[in-house]
Structure formats: C-alpha cells, structure tokens
Amino acid sequence: MLVSVGRGIDEEDNLDIIFDLADALDATVSSSRPIVDNGWLPQDRQVGQSGKKVTPEVYIAVGISGAVQHVAGMKGAENIIAINNDPSAPIYDIADYGIVDDLFEVVPALTEQFE
C-alpha cells in the first residue's frame, strides 16, 4: 500500500499528517514530482514518468491532481483512492474511489479511524 502526496499538501511541515496516515495503514509514503523537486522527500519516493512505476494493491493519492506524468507511474495500481478538493482533477478519471474534500480534514479523520 502506498500513500502518495502531491502539491496539495502546501508545505513541508504538513507532511506529518501523511506519515501519520501511512503509519496507521502500515503503508509507505511516496510522492509526485513537485514534492521531490522541493526537496521535501528523496528522489526514491517519486512516482511517475520520471520516477518509479508502482503496482500496489492500494494507492492513495492525496492532493495529487493526476497529471499524465504522474499517472504513468501509478496507473497499474489495483485500487486507486483519490483525495482532492478539486472535483475536476484528472486523478478522478482513473480513481476507483474519490473523496472530494479538504485533505487537511479527510486525512486526519482517516488516520483516526485506522489507528
């Protein structure tokens, strides 16, 4: 299982909620390219055309718009869950499940449920 974070996380300090969710799910944290480009996570955590191709059973995309370059690396996931406040984000075109809401409300609530 991967919990992947994108630009919607806004700032590096906010990554704590992503790691908390990953811990609660016994998952690994990955990211889209902007997070790596900002130096918030190392290159080996990047999923996408210029990162790794992954095929987890569950891929949770948090604050990821779903740009073609990112989707190229994760479209092989068995189940894709998207959390994004933009209902027209391209990630919803490939997601099996979607939560259109503020990730800063949804992620802590999910973490609490899985702890």
C-alpha positions as CSV (number, residue, x, y, z in Angstrom):
1,M,0.0,0.0,0.0
2,L,1.2,3.5,-0.9
3,V,0.1,6.8,0.4
4,S,1.3,9.3,-2.1
5,V,1.3,13.1,-1.6
6,G,1.2,15.9,-4.1
7,R,1.3,19.6,-4.4
8,G,-1.9,20.0,-2.4
9,I,0.0,19.4,0.8
10,D,1.1,23.1,0.5
11,E,4.2,23.0,2.7
12,E,6.8,20.5,4.1
13,D,5.5,20.8,7.7
14,N,2.2,19.4,6.6
15,L,3.8,16.1,5.5
16,D,3.3,14.9,9.1
17,I,-0.3,14.1,8.5
18,I,0.7,11.9,5.5
19,F,3.2,10.0,7.6
20,D,0.6,9.6,10.3
21,L,-1.9,8.1,7.9
22,A,0.8,5.8,6.4
23,D,1.8,4.6,9.8
24,A,-1.8,3.8,10.7
25,L,-2.2,1.8,7.5
26,D,1.2,0.2,7.6
27,A,1.9,1.8,4.2
28,T,4.8,3.5,2.5
29,V,4.9,7.2,1.7
30,S,5.6,8.2,-1.9
31,S,5.0,11.5,-3.9
32,S,4.6,13.3,-7.1
33,R,7.5,15.2,-8.6
34,P,6.8,18.6,-7.1
35,I,7.4,17.2,-3.6
36,V,10.8,15.8,-4.6
37,D,11.7,18.9,-6.6
38,N,11.0,21.0,-3.4
39,G,13.4,18.7,-1.5
40,W,10.7,17.5,0.9
41,L,11.1,13.8,0.1
42,P,14.0,12.0,-1.6
43,Q,14.0,11.0,-5.3
44,D,13.5,7.3,-4.5
45,R,10.0,8.2,-3.2
46,Q,8.9,9.8,-6.5
47,V,6.2,8.0,-8.6
48,G,5.7,8.9,-12.2
49,Q,7.2,9.0,-15.6
50,S,10.5,10.4,-14.3
51,G,10.2,8.4,-11.0
52,K,9.2,4.9,-10.2
53,K,6.4,2.8,-11.7
54,V,4.4,1.1,-8.9
55,T,1.7,-1.5,-8.8
56,P,0.5,-1.7,-5.2
57,E,-2.8,-3.3,-4.2
58,V,-3.9,0.2,-2.9
59,Y,-2.7,3.6,-4.0
60,I,-4.0,6.6,-2.0
61,A,-3.3,9.8,-3.9
62,V,-3.5,12.8,-1.5
63,G,-3.5,16.3,-3.0
64,I,-2.4,14.9,-6.4
65,S,-4.0,16.4,-9.5
66,G,-3.3,13.4,-11.7
67,A,-1.1,14.9,-14.4
68,V,-0.2,12.5,-17.2
69,Q,3.4,12.2,-16.0
70,H,2.3,11.0,-12.5
71,V,-0.4,8.7,-13.7
72,A,2.2,6.9,-16.0
73,G,3.8,5.7,-12.8
74,M,0.8,4.5,-10.8
75,K,-1.9,3.5,-13.2
76,G,-1.1,-0.1,-12.6
77,A,-2.3,0.0,-9.0
78,E,-5.2,-2.4,-8.3
79,N,-7.2,0.2,-6.4
80,I,-6.8,3.9,-6.6
81,I,-8.2,6.2,-4.0
82,A,-8.0,10.0,-4.6
83,I,-8.4,12.7,-2.1
84,N,-8.5,16.2,-3.7
85,N,-10.7,19.2,-3.2
86,D,-11.0,19.9,-7.0
87,P,-13.8,17.7,-8.4
88,S,-12.5,18.2,-11.9
89,A,-9.0,17.0,-11.1
90,P,-7.8,14.4,-13.7
91,I,-7.0,11.9,-10.9
92,Y,-10.7,11.2,-10.6
93,D,-10.7,9.9,-14.2
94,I,-8.7,6.9,-13.1
95,A,-9.6,6.6,-9.4
96,D,-11.7,3.7,-8.2
97,Y,-12.8,5.8,-5.3
98,G,-12.7,9.5,-4.7
99,I,-13.1,11.9,-1.8
100,V,-13.7,15.5,-3.0
101,D,-12.9,17.4,0.1
102,D,-10.1,19.2,2.0
103,L,-7.2,16.8,2.6
104,F,-6.5,18.6,5.9
105,E,-9.8,17.4,7.2
106,V,-10.0,14.0,5.5
107,V,-6.5,12.6,6.2
108,P,-6.6,13.2,10.0
109,A,-10.1,11.7,10.1
110,L,-9.0,8.6,8.2
111,T,-5.9,8.2,10.4
112,E,-8.1,8.3,13.5
113,Q,-10.3,5.6,12.0
114,F,-7.4,3.3,11.2
115,E,-5.4,3.8,14.5
